[in-house]
Amino acid sequence: MTKNINTKCIHSGWVPKNKEPRQLPIYQSTTFKFDSSLDMAKCFDLEDDAYFYTRLQNPTNDAVAAKIADLEGGVAAILTSSGQAATFFSLINICKAGDHIISSSAIYGGSYNLIAHTLKDFGIDSTFVEPDCSPEELQAAFTDKTRVVFGETLANPALKVLDIETFAKVAHQNNVPLIVDNTFPTPIKCRPIEWGADIVVHSTTKYMDGHATSVGGVVVDSGNFDWQKHSDLFPDLTKPAETYHGSVFTDLFGKAAYIGKMTTTLMRDLGSIPSPQNSFLLNLGLETLHLRVQRHCENANKVANYLKDHEKISWIKYPDLMGDEDYDLAKKYLPDGSSGVVIFGVKGGRDAATKFMDNLELASIATHVADAKTCVLHPASTTHRQMNDSELEAAGVKPDLIRFSVGIEDVDDIIADLSQALAKI
C-alpha cells in the first residue's frame, strides 16, 4: 500500500518479518562471518552484496538510510558520520582535480569553507552565485569543467530560500546534477527531488535526530540523473573501474550507481561511516520527525511575530513572515512552514546581542541548531568565524545576526524568556 510521509517516518526502512524484532536491531559488529574464503571474495569483487565489513555496509545503517531515501523520494541513500562528511562525499563522488563547482553563496559556513578553500586545495575550483539569481546569471557561472551545482533549500543561518527549480533547470541544460542540502526544512516541509534536484544531503545531527545525541549525515540519490547519457563528463561512474577489475558502476547498480560508487570507493578509502548505535538513535528521532517539525514551525512563527514588532529588535528574518524578501519563494517551496529557525538583530549591535544571549534562561547558548530544546548562537563569531567580512556579506550573515533555534517547549515560555532577556539590554 502507498503510505503517507507521516507513516513512512515510523515504518519505512525496517519491515520485520514473522517473529523478527519489531524495533530495528542494532548490529553492533564490525565484521560478518563467512563459511568460505570464496564467499567473502565475491563481496570484494561486487559479485555478492552480502554484509562483510561495517565500514562499507551494516544492516542497521542501511535500514535507516533506506527510510530517509523513502522520505525524500530517492532510490538509494548512504549514512555518513557527519553532515559535513555527507556534503564532502556528495561532491567528490563526481568531482576531481581540474573540475569546477557552482554553489549558492548562502550556505552553511563549513560548506562554504569546504567548497571555496579545502576543495580548492584538491584542485577543484568554484564559483558562488546568489540563491535567487536569474537563469542568465547562473548560466554565466558555468565553464566546460563544471560538474555539479550545489545549494541549500533554506540557508544556514541566512534563511535565504533557494530557487530550486531554476537551479535544477539550468544545471540540467548544462548536463550536470543539482545537489541540495535540505537539512533545515527536512522532507516533511520540502522534498527537493520533486522540484528537480538530483541528490539531497542532510546533516542528520539536526532535526532528523532531533535530540542532539548523534552527529551524522546522509546522501540521497534521486536516481533521475542519467550518468550514462553524459558519460564523457562522469567517466568514473560509466567507465570500467580499475580497482574493481573493470566493473562499471552504472551497469552494476543501475539507477543507484551514484550511491553504489560512493559506498564501494569513498567509504572504502575514506571511511566516515556512523556507528550502528548512532544510526539506531537517529531512527528513533525519525519516528517523531513529522510531529516535532510541525511544532518547531508553529512555535517559530509565533516567536517571529512577537519579535518583529519589538522595540529592541533592529531587524528580523523568517521566510514565513509576510513582507520577508523570500516570502514568495517560501510559499512556493515551503508552503506549510520553513523551519524552527529565526534570525534577527538586537539594537545596540554585537555588545547588545551578547548581553541579550547571556541573559537568556530557557534557551541555551550552543554550537547547535534544530533540536528539541531552544538554543541560540552568534554565527559571525562561531560557525562562520573563518569567513571574512565580504564572505559573510555574500552568505547573508550580518555581524549582529543572532540565530535563534526555536524548540518544542511551550511557546509561551520561550517568548517569556525572550522578553525578560530583552528587558535587560
LUMZAMI-667247 format. One record per residue (C-alpha): residue number from 1; residue in one letter; x, y, z. Coordinates in steps of 0.25 Angstrom, whole numbers. Layout:
<pts>
+-----+----+-------+-------+-------+
!   i ! aa !  east ! north !    up !
+-----+----+-------+-------+-------+
! NUM !  A !     X !     Y !     Z !
...
+-----+----+-------+-------+-------+
</pts>
This chain:
<pts>
+-----+----+-------+-------+-------+
!   i ! aa !  east ! north !    up !
+-----+----+-------+-------+-------+
!   1 !  M !     0 !     0 !     0 !
!   2 !  T !     4 !    14 !    -2 !
!   3 !  K !     8 !    21 !    11 !
!   4 !  N !     7 !    36 !    14 !
!   5 !  I !    20 !    42 !    19 !
!   6 !  N !    16 !    43 !    34 !
!   7 !  T !    15 !    28 !    33 !
!   8 !  K !    28 !    26 !    26 !
!   9 !  C !    35 !    33 !    37 !
!  10 !  I !    31 !    21 !    46 !
!  11 !  H !    30 !     9 !    37 !
!  12 !  S !    40 !    11 !    25 !
!  13 !  G !    54 !     4 !    25 !
!  14 !  W !    52 !    -7 !    35 !
!  15 !  V !    40 !   -16 !    32 !
!  16 !  P !    41 !   -28 !    41 !
!  17 !  K !    37 !   -42 !    37 !
!  18 !  N !    29 !   -52 !    45 !
!  19 !  K !    36 !   -54 !    59 !
!  20 !  E !    46 !   -43 !    56 !
!  21 !  P !    49 !   -31 !    65 !
!  22 !  R !    38 !   -20 !    64 !
!  23 !  Q !    49 !   -10 !    66 !
!  24 !  L !    61 !    -8 !    57 !
!  25 !  P !    72 !   -16 !    63 !
!  26 !  I !    86 !   -11 !    66 !
!  27 !  Y !    96 !   -19 !    58 !
!  28 !  Q !   108 !   -14 !    67 !
!  29 !  S !   118 !   -23 !    59 !
!  30 !  T !   130 !   -19 !    51 !
!  31 !  T !   130 !   -31 !    43 !
!  32 !  F !   121 !   -43 !    38 !
!  33 !  K !   125 !   -58 !    37 !
!  34 !  F !   126 !   -66 !    25 !
!  35 !  D !   127 !   -81 !    23 !
!  36 !  S !   138 !   -80 !    11 !
!  37 !  S !   148 !   -70 !     6 !
!  38 !  L !   142 !   -71 !    -8 !
!  39 !  D !   129 !   -65 !    -2 !
!  40 !  M !   136 !   -54 !     4 !
!  41 !  A !   144 !   -51 !    -9 !
!  42 !  K !   131 !   -50 !   -17 !
!  43 !  C !   127 !   -38 !    -8 !
!  44 !  F !   141 !   -31 !   -10 !
!  45 !  D !   138 !   -33 !   -25 !
!  46 !  L !   124 !   -27 !   -24 !
!  47 !  E !   118 !   -40 !   -29 !
!  48 !  D !   111 !   -42 !   -16 !
!  49 !  D !   104 !   -31 !    -7 !
!  50 !  A !   105 !   -38 !     6 !
!  51 !  Y !   110 !   -31 !    18 !
!  52 !  F !   124 !   -33 !    21 !
!  53 !  Y !   130 !   -20 !    28 !
!  54 !  T !   123 !    -9 !    35 !
!  55 !  R !   131 !     2 !    29 !
!  56 !  L !   124 !    -1 !    15 !
!  57 !  Q !   111 !    -7 !    19 !
!  58 !  N !   103 !   -10 !    32 !
!  59 !  P !    89 !   -15 !    33 !
!  60 !  T !    85 !    -4 !    44 !
!  61 !  N !    91 !     7 !    36 !
!  62 !  D !    85 !     2 !    23 !
!  63 !  A !    71 !     1 !    29 !
!  64 !  V !    72 !    16 !    33 !
!  65 !  A !    78 !    21 !    20 !
!  66 !  A !    66 !    14 !    13 !
!  67 !  K !    56 !    21 !    22 !
!  68 !  I !    62 !    34 !    18 !
!  69 !  A !    62 !    31 !     4 !
!  70 !  D !    48 !    27 !     4 !
!  71 !  L !    44 !    41 !    11 !
!  72 !  E !    52 !    49 !     1 !
!  73 !  G !    47 !    41 !   -11 !
!  74 !  G !    60 !    35 !   -15 !
!  75 !  V !    65 !    21 !   -20 !
!  76 !  A !    77 !    20 !   -10 !
!  77 !  A !    84 !    26 !     1 !
!  78 !  I !    96 !    25 !    10 !
!  79 !  L !    99 !    30 !    24 !
!  80 !  T !   111 !    37 !    28 !
!  81 !  S !   118 !    41 !    41 !
!  82 !  S !   114 !    55 !    40 !
!  83 !  G !   107 !    65 !    31 !
!  84 !  Q !   120 !    71 !    27 !
!  85 !  A !   124 !    57 !    22 !
!  86 !  A !   111 !    56 !    14 !
!  87 !  T !   114 !    69 !     7 !
!  88 !  F !   128 !    66 !     4 !
!  89 !  F !   125 !    52 !    -1 !
!  90 !  S !   114 !    57 !   -10 !
!  91 !  L !   123 !    66 !   -17 !
!  92 !  I !   136 !    58 !   -18 !
!  93 !  N !   128 !    46 !   -23 !
!  94 !  I !   127 !    53 !   -36 !
!  95 !  C !   138 !    64 !   -36 !
!  96 !  K !   153 !    62 !   -37 !
!  97 !  A !   165 !    71 !   -39 !
!  98 !  G !   162 !    81 !   -51 !
!  99 !  D !   147 !    81 !   -49 !
! 100 !  H !   138 !    93 !   -45 !
! 101 !  I !   126 !    94 !   -35 !
! 102 !  I !   116 !   105 !   -35 !
! 103 !  S !   109 !   108 !   -22 !
! 104 !  S !    99 !   117 !   -16 !
! 105 !  S !   107 !   127 !    -7 !
! 106 !  A !    97 !   126 !     4 !
! 107 !  I !   101 !   113 !    11 !
! 108 !  Y !   106 !   108 !    24 !
! 109 !  G !   120 !   113 !    27 !
! 110 !  G !   126 !   100 !    28 !
! 111 !  S !   121 !    96 !    14 !
! 112 !  Y !   126 !   110 !     8 !
! 113 !  N !   139 !   107 !    14 !
! 114 !  L !   140 !    93 !     9 !
! 115 !  I !   136 !    98 !    -6 !
! 116 !  A !   144 !   111 !    -6 !
! 117 !  H !   156 !   106 !     1 !
! 118 !  T !   158 !    92 !     4 !
! 119 !  L !   154 !    86 !    -9 !
! 120 !  K !   162 !    97 !   -16 !
! 121 !  D !   174 !    90 !   -10 !
! 122 !  F !   169 !    78 !   -16 !
! 123 !  G !   170 !    85 !   -30 !
! 124 !  I !   155 !    87 !   -31 !
! 125 !  D !   150 !   101 !   -34 !
! 126 !  S !   137 !   108 !   -30 !
! 127 !  T !   128 !   120 !   -33 !
! 128 !  F !   118 !   125 !   -24 !
! 129 !  V !   104 !   131 !   -28 !
! 130 !  E !    92 !   137 !   -21 !
! 131 !  P !    82 !   127 !   -17 !
! 132 !  D !    71 !   135 !   -24 !
! 133 !  C !    79 !   138 !   -37 !
! 134 !  S !    73 !   139 !   -50 !
! 135 !  P !    75 !   127 !   -60 !
! 136 !  E !    84 !   136 !   -68 !
! 137 !  E !    93 !   140 !   -56 !
! 138 !  L !    94 !   125 !   -53 !
! 139 !  Q !    97 !   121 !   -67 !
! 140 !  A !   109 !   131 !   -67 !
! 141 !  A !   116 !   124 !   -56 !
! 142 !  F !   117 !   111 !   -64 !
! 143 !  T !   130 !   106 !   -70 !
! 144 !  D !   133 !    94 !   -78 !
! 145 !  K !   139 !    88 !   -65 !
! 146 !  T !   126 !    90 !   -57 !
! 147 !  R !   122 !    76 !   -52 !
! 148 !  V !   111 !    80 !   -41 !
! 149 !  V !   103 !    91 !   -35 !
! 150 !  F !   101 !    92 !   -20 !
! 151 !  G !    91 !   100 !   -11 !
! 152 !  E !    83 !    99 !     2 !
! 153 !  T !    68 !    99 !     2 !
! 154 !  L !    68 !   108 !    13 !
! 155 !  A !    81 !   114 !    16 !
! 156 !  N !    88 !   113 !    30 !
! 157 !  P !    88 !   123 !    36 !
! 158 !  A !    83 !   133 !    26 !
! 159 !  L !    70 !   127 !    23 !
! 160 !  K !    71 !   130 !     9 !
! 161 !  V !    61 !   121 !     0 !
! 162 !  L !    68 !   114 !   -12 !
! 163 !  D !    60 !   115 !   -25 !
! 164 !  I !    62 !   100 !   -27 !
! 165 !  E !    54 !    99 !   -40 !
! 166 !  T !    63 !   110 !   -46 !
! 167 !  F !    76 !   104 !   -41 !
! 168 !  A !    71 !    90 !   -46 !
! 169 !  K !    67 !    94 !   -60 !
! 170 !  V !    80 !   102 !   -63 !
! 171 !  A !    88 !    90 !   -57 !
! 172 !  H !    81 !    80 !   -66 !
! 173 !  Q !    83 !    89 !   -78 !
! 174 !  N !    98 !    88 !   -76 !
! 175 !  N !    97 !    73 !   -73 !
! 176 !  V !   101 !    73 !   -59 !
! 177 !  P !    93 !    69 !   -46 !
! 178 !  L !    88 !    78 !   -35 !
! 179 !  I !    91 !    75 !   -21 !
! 180 !  V !    82 !    81 !   -10 !
! 181 !  D !    85 !    82 !     5 !
! 182 !  N !    71 !    80 !    11 !
! 183 !  T !    75 !    80 !    26 !
! 184 !  F !    66 !    91 !    31 !
! 185 !  P !    53 !    88 !    24 !
! 186 !  T !    54 !    73 !    25 !
! 187 !  P !    46 !    65 !    15 !
! 188 !  I !    34 !    68 !    24 !
! 189 !  K !    34 !    82 !    19 !
! 190 !  C !    41 !    81 !     5 !
! 191 !  R !    45 !    70 !    -4 !
! 192 !  P !    55 !    76 !   -14 !
! 193 !  I !    55 !    64 !   -23 !
! 194 !  E !    41 !    68 !   -26 !
! 195 !  W !    46 !    81 !   -31 !
! 196 !  G !    57 !    75 !   -40 !
! 197 !  A !    69 !    73 !   -30 !
! 198 !  D !    77 !    60 !   -33 !
! 199 !  I !    84 !    58 !   -20 !
! 200 !  V !    80 !    62 !    -6 !
! 201 !  V !    88 !    63 !     6 !
! 202 !  H !    85 !    65 !    21 !
! 203 !  S !    92 !    68 !    34 !
! 204 !  T !    84 !    57 !    41 !
! 205 !  T !    90 !    63 !    54 !
! 206 !  K !    79 !    74 !    53 !
! 207 !  Y !    64 !    71 !    52 !
! 208 !  M !    65 !    57 !    48 !
! 209 !  D !    72 !    53 !    61 !
! 210 !  G !    65 !    64 !    68 !
! 211 !  H !    71 !    62 !    82 !
! 212 !  A !    85 !    66 !    80 !
! 213 !  T !    90 !    51 !    83 !
! 214 !  S !    97 !    47 !    70 !
! 215 !  V !   105 !    54 !    59 !
! 216 !  G !   102 !    49 !    46 !
! 217 !  G !    99 !    51 !    31 !
! 218 !  V !    92 !    45 !    19 !
! 219 !  V !    93 !    46 !     4 !
! 220 !  V !    81 !    42 !    -4 !
! 221 !  D !    81 !    39 !   -19 !
! 222 !  S !    68 !    42 !   -27 !
! 223 !  G !    72 !    32 !   -38 !
! 224 !  N !    67 !    42 !   -48 !
! 225 !  F !    81 !    47 !   -54 !
! 226 !  D !    85 !    39 !   -66 !
! 227 !  W !   100 !    38 !   -63 !
! 228 !  Q !   102 !    29 !   -75 !
! 229 !  K !    96 !    39 !   -85 !
! 230 !  H !   107 !    49 !   -80 !
! 231 !  S !   118 !    38 !   -79 !
! 232 !  D !   128 !    48 !   -84 !
! 233 !  L !   126 !    57 !   -72 !
! 234 !  F !   125 !    46 !   -62 !
! 235 !  P !   135 !    34 !   -66 !
! 236 !  D !   137 !    29 !   -52 !
! 237 !  L !   122 !    25 !   -52 !
! 238 !  T !   121 !    20 !   -66 !
! 239 !  K !   135 !    14 !   -70 !
! 240 !  P !   142 !     2 !   -65 !
! 241 !  A !   147 !     4 !   -50 !
! 242 !  E !   161 !    -1 !   -49 !
! 243 !  T !   160 !    -5 !   -34 !
! 244 !  Y !   148 !   -14 !   -37 !
! 245 !  H !   154 !   -22 !   -49 !
! 246 !  G !   147 !   -13 !   -59 !
! 247 !  S !   133 !   -13 !   -53 !
! 248 !  V !   124 !    -1 !   -58 !
! 249 !  F !   116 !     5 !   -47 !
! 250 !  T !   104 !     9 !   -56 !
! 251 !  D !   104 !    -6 !   -60 !
! 252 !  L !   105 !   -12 !   -46 !
! 253 !  F !    96 !    -2 !   -39 !
! 254 !  G !    87 !     4 !   -49 !
! 255 !  K !    79 !    16 !   -44 !
! 256 !  A !    86 !    15 !   -31 !
! 257 !  A !   100 !    16 !   -38 !
! 258 !  Y !   104 !    29 !   -31 !
! 259 !  I !   102 !    23 !   -17 !
! 260 !  G !   108 !    10 !   -21 !
! 261 !  K !   121 !    17 !   -25 !
! 262 !  M !   121 !    25 !   -12 !
! 263 !  T !   119 !    12 !    -4 !
! 264 !  T !   130 !     4 !   -11 !
! 265 !  T !   140 !    15 !   -13 !
! 266 !  L !   139 !    27 !    -4 !
! 267 !  M !   135 !    19 !     8 !
! 268 !  R !   145 !     8 !     5 !
! 269 !  D !   156 !    18 !     4 !
! 270 !  L !   152 !    29 !    14 !
! 271 !  G !   142 !    23 !    24 !
! 272 !  S !   133 !    33 !    31 !
! 273 !  I !   122 !    23 !    34 !
! 274 !  P !   114 !    25 !    46 !
! 275 !  S !   113 !    15 !    57 !
! 276 !  P !   101 !     5 !    57 !
! 277 !  Q !    97 !    11 !    71 !
! 278 !  N !    97 !    25 !    65 !
! 279 !  S !    88 !    20 !    54 !
! 280 !  F !    79 !    14 !    64 !
! 281 !  L !    77 !    27 !    71 !
! 282 !  L !    75 !    34 !    58 !
! 283 !  N !    64 !    24 !    55 !
! 284 !  L !    57 !    27 !    68 !
! 285 !  G !    58 !    42 !    64 !
! 286 !  L !    52 !    40 !    50 !
! 287 !  E !    40 !    33 !    56 !
! 288 !  T !    35 !    46 !    62 !
! 289 !  L !    41 !    56 !    51 !
! 290 !  H !    27 !    59 !    46 !
! 291 !  L !    22 !    63 !    59 !
! 292 !  R !    34 !    71 !    64 !
! 293 !  V !    36 !    79 !    51 !
! 294 !  Q !    21 !    83 !    51 !
! 295 !  R !    23 !    88 !    66 !
! 296 !  H !    36 !    95 !    63 !
! 297 !  C !    30 !   103 !    51 !
! 298 !  E !    17 !   107 !    59 !
! 299 !  N !    26 !   112 !    71 !
! 300 !  A !    36 !   119 !    62 !
! 301 !  N !    24 !   126 !    54 !
! 302 !  K !    19 !   131 !    68 !
! 303 !  V !    33 !   135 !    72 !
! 304 !  A !    36 !   143 !    59 !
! 305 !  N !    22 !   150 !    60 !
! 306 !  Y !    26 !   154 !    74 !
! 307 !  L !    40 !   159 !    71 !
! 308 !  K !    36 !   167 !    58 !
! 309 !  D !    29 !   178 !    66 !
! 310 !  H !    38 !   178 !    78 !
! 311 !  E !    45 !   192 !    80 !
! 312 !  K !    58 !   186 !    83 !
! 313 !  I !    59 !   177 !    70 !
! 314 !  S !    66 !   184 !    59 !
! 315 !  W !    63 !   174 !    48 !
! 316 !  I !    57 !   160 !    47 !
! 317 !  K !    57 !   150 !    36 !
! 318 !  Y !    47 !   138 !    35 !
! 319 !  P !    43 !   134 !    22 !
! 320 !  D !    29 !   131 !    26 !
! 321 !  L !    26 !   145 !    31 !
! 322 !  M !    19 !   153 !    20 !
! 323 !  G !    28 !   164 !    15 !
! 324 !  D !    40 !   156 !    16 !
! 325 !  E !    49 !   157 !     4 !
! 326 !  D !    48 !   141 !     2 !
! 327 !  Y !    33 !   141 !     5 !
! 328 !  D !    29 !   137 !    -9 !
! 329 !  L !    39 !   127 !   -11 !
! 330 !  A !    36 !   121 !     3 !
! 331 !  K !    21 !   120 !    -1 !
! 332 !  K !    25 !   112 !   -14 !
! 333 !  Y !    35 !   103 !    -8 !
! 334 !  L !    31 !   103 !     7 !
! 335 !  P !    16 !   105 !     7 !
! 336 !  D !    14 !    98 !    20 !
! 337 !  G !    25 !   105 !    28 !
! 338 !  S !    40 !   106 !    26 !
! 339 !  S !    47 !   102 !    39 !
! 340 !  G !    48 !   106 !    54 !
! 341 !  V !    60 !   115 !    52 !
! 342 !  V !    58 !   130 !    53 !
! 343 !  I !    69 !   141 !    51 !
! 344 !  F !    69 !   155 !    56 !
! 345 !  G !    78 !   167 !    61 !
! 346 !  V !    77 !   174 !    74 !
! 347 !  K !    78 !   189 !    75 !
! 348 !  G !    92 !   193 !    80 !
! 349 !  G !   100 !   183 !    71 !
! 350 !  R !   109 !   172 !    76 !
! 351 !  D !   111 !   176 !    90 !
! 352 !  A !    95 !   177 !    92 !
! 353 !  A !    94 !   163 !    85 !
! 354 !  T !   104 !   157 !    94 !
! 355 !  K !    97 !   163 !   107 !
! 356 !  F !    84 !   158 !   102 !
! 357 !  M !    89 !   144 !    99 !
! 358 !  D !    95 !   143 !   113 !
! 359 !  N !    82 !   147 !   120 !
! 360 !  L !    74 !   136 !   113 !
! 361 !  E !    70 !   126 !   124 !
! 362 !  L !    62 !   115 !   116 !
! 363 !  A !    70 !   116 !   103 !
! 364 !  S !    84 !   111 !   103 !
! 365 !  I !    96 !   117 !    96 !
! 366 !  A !   100 !   105 !    88 !
! 367 !  T !   108 !   101 !    75 !
! 368 !  H !    96 !    94 !    70 !
! 369 !  V !    83 !    97 !    64 !
! 370 !  A !    70 !    89 !    61 !
! 371 !  D !    67 !    80 !    73 !
! 372 !  A !    56 !    79 !    83 !
! 373 !  K !    62 !    90 !    92 !
! 374 !  T !    62 !   104 !    89 !
! 375 !  C !    77 !   109 !    86 !
! 376 !  V !    83 !   122 !    81 !
! 377 !  L !    97 !   125 !    74 !
! 378 !  H !   104 !   137 !    69 !
! 379 !  P !   109 !   131 !    55 !
! 380 !  A !   119 !   142 !    51 !
! 381 !  S !   128 !   139 !    63 !
! 382 !  T !   126 !   124 !    63 !
! 383 !  T !   121 !   115 !    52 !
! 384 !  H !   125 !   125 !    41 !
! 385 !  R !   137 !   131 !    48 !
! 386 !  Q !   146 !   126 !    37 !
! 387 !  M !   139 !   135 !    27 !
! 388 !  N !   144 !   150 !    25 !
! 389 !  D !   134 !   161 !    24 !
! 390 !  S !   132 !   161 !     9 !
! 391 !  E !   129 !   146 !    10 !
! 392 !  L !   120 !   148 !    22 !
! 393 !  E !   112 !   158 !    14 !
! 394 !  A !   111 !   149 !     2 !
! 395 !  A !   106 !   138 !    11 !
! 396 !  G !    96 !   147 !    17 !
! 397 !  V !   102 !   147 !    31 !
! 398 !  K !   101 !   160 !    37 !
! 399 !  P !   111 !   163 !    48 !
! 400 !  D !   100 !   165 !    58 !
! 401 !  L !    92 !   153 !    53 !
! 402 !  I !    86 !   144 !    65 !
! 403 !  R !    82 !   130 !    61 !
! 404 !  F !    70 !   126 !    70 !
! 405 !  S !    66 !   112 !    68 !
! 406 !  V !    52 !   110 !    74 !
! 407 !  G !    50 !    97 !    81 !
! 408 !  I !    37 !    90 !    84 !
! 409 !  E !    35 !    95 !    98 !
! 410 !  D !    22 !   103 !   101 !
! 411 !  V !    23 !   115 !    93 !
! 412 !  D !    19 !   124 !   104 !
! 413 !  D !    31 !   120 !   112 !
! 414 !  I !    40 !   123 !   100 !
! 415 !  I !    34 !   136 !    98 !
! 416 !  A !    35 !   140 !   113 !
! 417 !  D !    50 !   136 !   112 !
! 418 !  L !    52 !   145 !   101 !
! 419 !  S !    44 !   156 !   107 !
! 420 !  Q !    52 !   156 !   120 !
! 421 !  A !    65 !   156 !   113 !
! 422 !  L !    62 !   167 !   104 !
! 423 !  A !    57 !   175 !   116 !
! 424 !  K !    71 !   175 !   122 !
! 425 !  I !    78 !   182 !   110 !
+-----+----+-------+-------+-------+
</pts>
